[in-house]
Amino acid sequence: MFREMRRKNQVLSPEESIAVLKKGTSGVLAVHGDDDYPYAVPLSYVYHDSKIYFHCAKTGHKIDGISRNSKVSFCVIDQDQIVPEEYTTYFRSVIAFGKARILEDEAEKRAALEKLAERYSPEQEQGRLQEIDKLFKQVCLVELAIDHLTGKEAIELVRKKELHGCV
């Protein structure tokens, strides 16, 4: 169902791909947009237990796209170093393919929102819980259950790992 990567020697392992998701703080969600145009939007997220969670308004382009077709993709760029003298970039990125669903159950929604808030304000437990209580009814939480995860890095990064015995 999902395509295999052509440059197999540049594929990140599942563990490396998950590490990119855990490390990242923003990514780009792509949904089925209006008039069959893709709609891609950057957003903050948290990765937890093979799922990606993000919050948004209860209405808008993103929610309309998810309601129209739950199949989405989500891209996180871990590294993008331009190397002008080599006419290339040293990149590392991950794309998750999966199905998005709006969390309706209040317990699920609160648990996801708490994970998200903890990711961005780990030292502010009291403040983040107060903020969640204040905005809980207004916010929409979306869960992306990952069906397929793929990552790739520049050949130069692969060679660097091989040189240092990391592969």
TAVENDA-V358313 format. One record per backbone hydrogen bond with DSSP energy under -0.5 kcal/mol. CO is the residue of the C=O (numbers start at 1). NH is the residue of the N-H. If there is no record, write none. Layout:
CO:NH, CO:NH
This chain:
6:8, 7:10, 8:11, 10:153, 13:17, 14:18, 15:19, 16:20, 17:21, 18:22, 19:23, 20:24, 25:45, 27:29, 27:43, 28:75, 29:41, 30:73, 31:33, 31:39, 33:36, 34:37, 37:33, 39:31, 41:29, 43:27, 46:53, 48:51, 50:146, 51:48, 52:144, 53:46, 54:142, 56:140, 60:64, 61:65, 62:66, 63:67, 64:68, 65:69, 70:100, 72:98, 73:30, 74:96, 75:28, 76:78, 76:94, 79:92, 80:82, 81:90, 82:84, 83:86, 83:87, 83:88, 84:87, 88:83, 89:91, 90:81, 91:154, 92:78, 92:79, 93:152, 94:76, 95:150, 96:74, 97:147, 97:148, 98:72, 99:145, 101:143, 102:104, 105:109, 106:110, 107:111, 108:112, 109:113, 110:114, 111:115, 112:116, 113:117, 114:118, 115:119, 116:120, 117:121, 121:124, 124:128, 125:129, 126:130, 127:131, 128:132, 129:133, 130:134, 131:135, 132:136, 135:138, 135:139, 140:56, 141:103, 142:54, 143:101, 143:145, 144:52, 144:146, 145:99, 148:97, 150:95, 151:12, 152:93, 154:157, 154:158, 155:159, 156:160, 157:161, 158:162, 159:163, 160:164, 161:166, 161:167, 162:165
